[in-house]
Amino acid sequence: MSRPHTHHSSVRLRARAVPARRSAGPWLVGLAAGVLACTGAFLVPTGPAPAAPVPLAARAAAPAPVDDRLPDCAAVVAAMSPRALLAQRLMVGVDAADPAGAAETVRTSQVGGVFLPGNATALLRDQALRALQAGARIPVTVAVDDEGGRVQRVDELDGDLPSAREMSGLTTDEVRALALQRGRALAARGVTQDIAPVVDLGGQSAREVIGDRSFGTDPDDVTRYALAFAEGLREAGIEPVVKHFPGHGRADGDSHAGRVTTPPLEDLRGADLRPYADLVGPGAPLATGPLPAAVMVGHLDVPGLTDGLPSSLTPAVYALLRDEYGFAGVVYTDDLGAMKAVTGQYELPEAVLAALDAGADVALWSAGGDPEPILDALEPALAAGTLDAGENTAAVTRVLRAKSVCG
């Protein structure tokens, strides 16, 4: 996403004719008579800094730490209705100029996440997000894409943040400090997630779609600076989301404007995919600790990987991330509702269904609107087995664990 908008596959997409511990918690969730009840308060967690990165070959997969003060996720999920489970897999754009409308969207649909696009700030002022959270039975992930440079959401409130390209001229300690300061400002306003940093490789002119949003062209440099930025966010209690898997930086266009093609998969392995291995693979620094990073999958055509569908709708892409790169956290789609790489061919309900079926944990769209028609399309798909029930449970479990709702 940028400033203007911001397994198996049984789903058949119908092409339309054409000329996305956290700062909101910990939240304690109990089960009483089979009814899920949530209580808690906003606390900003603190803790030791994540360990320095180690070579991939030296890592061993480590189980996520279990907080035995939290209810068991299996019991929490079992107490939820099918519609409530599916709602946790949606992140819908809300109008940050309309706090009451955003709160009503959450109250009526119980979506798992909201995304604040654009530059309106009313929802980020005067603790307006507390009212939004008050209407949620399960805490809501509140996301912005505040990268710095061209893609910022709170610069009018909390000052300008340099672009990734500008930050690459600083030390990593300075970048971490900038991200910590920004993360604390976000957390104080009720934001829980920053869809950043970008780990795409750069090399384009500054104003192209990735351009100055990238930390550089060398995978090792990108990894070091992205890690520093993400560590600063995590220290502030903000969940980072690295993007855009498997790599948008060397694509031949802008997926906001239409379908784009990257270099072949084997080429990506040697460069664009390396930051993912070193940041979020098994035992990697952003895969461990109290706030593991999430990953966002872009809308890309990748020779040797995708076959007629954008990467966000392709099962092989999620299998690559999960099985080969060993990522065990939450996976988001890029914007399914305002990027023509998807909207140029597919209606939103079928794109959301296909993305979840392909392996995304959470489908994101910034265009907003009523989530109920999307849930109306997903619920029968789950009942019919089009969406696999076991995979749905696993996805919701990952989402709830990331919110510290259960352990």
Rosetta blueprint (number, residue, H / E / L):
1 M L
2 S L
3 R L
4 P L
5 H L
6 T L
7 H L
8 H L
9 S L
10 S L
11 V L
12 R L
13 L L
14 R L
15 A L
16 R L
17 A L
18 V L
19 P L
20 A L
21 R L
22 R L
23 S L
24 A L
25 G L
26 P L
27 W E
28 L E
29 V E
30 G E
31 L E
32 A E
33 A L
34 G L
35 V E
36 L E
37 A E
38 C E
39 T E
40 G E
41 A L
42 F L
43 L L
44 V L
45 P L
46 T L
47 G L
48 P L
49 A L
50 P L
51 A L
52 A L
53 P L
54 V L
55 P L
56 L H
57 A H
58 A H
59 R L
60 A L
61 A L
62 A L
63 P L
64 A L
65 P L
66 V L
67 D L
68 D L
69 R L
70 L L
71 P L
72 D L
73 C H
74 A H
75 A H
76 V H
77 V H
78 A H
79 A L
80 M L
81 S L
82 P H
83 R H
84 A H
85 L H
86 L H
87 A H
88 Q L
89 R L
90 L E
91 M E
92 V E
93 G E
94 V L
95 D L
96 A L
97 A L
98 D L
99 P H
100 A H
101 G H
102 A H
103 A H
104 E H
105 T H
106 V H
107 R H
108 T H
109 S H
110 Q L
111 V L
112 G L
113 G E
114 V E
115 F E
116 L L
117 P L
118 G L
119 N L
120 A L
121 T L
122 A H
123 L H
124 L H
125 R L
126 D L
127 Q L
128 A H
129 L H
130 R H
131 A H
132 L H
133 Q H
134 A H
135 G L
136 A L
137 R L
138 I L
139 P L
140 V L
141 T E
142 V E
143 A E
144 V E
145 D L
146 D L
147 E L
148 G E
149 G L
150 R L
151 V E
152 Q L
153 R L
154 V L
155 D H
156 E H
157 L H
158 D H
159 G L
160 D L
161 L L
162 P L
163 S L
164 A H
165 R H
166 E H
167 M H
168 S L
169 G L
170 L L
171 T L
172 T H
173 D H
174 E H
175 V H
176 R H
177 A H
178 L H
179 A H
180 L H
181 Q H
182 R H
183 G H
184 R H
185 A H
186 L H
187 A H
188 A H
189 R H
190 G L
191 V L
192 T L
193 Q E
194 D E
195 I L
196 A L
197 P L
198 V E
199 V L
200 D L
201 L L
202 G L
203 G L
204 Q L
205 S L
206 A L
207 R L
208 E L
209 V L
210 I L
211 G H
212 D H
213 R H
214 S L
215 F L
216 G L
217 T L
218 D L
219 P H
220 D H
221 D H
222 V H
223 T H
224 R H
225 Y H
226 A H
227 L H
228 A H
229 F H
230 A H
231 E H
232 G H
233 L H
234 R H
235 E H
236 A L
237 G L
238 I L
239 E E
240 P E
241 V E
242 V E
243 K E
244 H E
245 F E
246 P L
247 G L
248 H L
249 G L
250 R L
251 A L
252 D L
253 G L
254 D L
255 S L
256 H L
257 A L
258 G L
259 R L
260 V L
261 T E
262 T L
263 P L
264 P L
265 L H
266 E H
267 D H
268 L H
269 R H
270 G L
271 A L
272 D L
273 L L
274 R H
275 P H
276 Y H
277 A H
278 D H
279 L H
280 V H
281 G L
282 P L
283 G L
284 A L
285 P H
286 L H
287 A H
288 T L
289 G L
290 P L
291 L L
292 P L
293 A L
294 A E
295 V E
296 M E
297 V E
298 G L
299 H L
300 L L
301 D E
302 V L
303 P L
304 G L
305 L L
306 T L
307 D L
308 G L
309 L L
310 P L
311 S H
312 S H
313 L H
314 T L
315 P H
316 A H
317 V H
318 Y H
319 A H
320 L H
321 L H
322 R H
323 D H
324 E H
325 Y L
326 G L
327 F L
328 A L
329 G L
330 V L
331 V E
332 Y E
333 T E
334 D L
335 D L
336 L L
337 G L
338 A L
339 M L
340 K H
341 A H
342 V H
343 T H
344 G L
345 Q L
346 Y L
347 E L
348 L H
349 P H
350 E H
351 A H
352 V H
353 L H
354 A H
355 A H
356 L H
357 D H
358 A H
359 G L
360 A L
361 D L
362 V E
363 A E
364 L E
365 W E
366 S L
367 A L
368 G L
369 G L
370 D L
371 P L
372 E H
373 P H
374 I H
375 L H
376 D H
377 A H
378 L H
379 E H
380 P H
381 A H
382 L H
383 A H
384 A H
385 G L
386 T L
387 L L
388 D L
389 A H
390 G H
391 E H
392 N H
393 T H
394 A H
395 A H
396 V H
397 T H
398 R H
399 V H
400 L H
401 R H
402 A H
403 K L
404 S L
405 V L
406 C L
407 G L
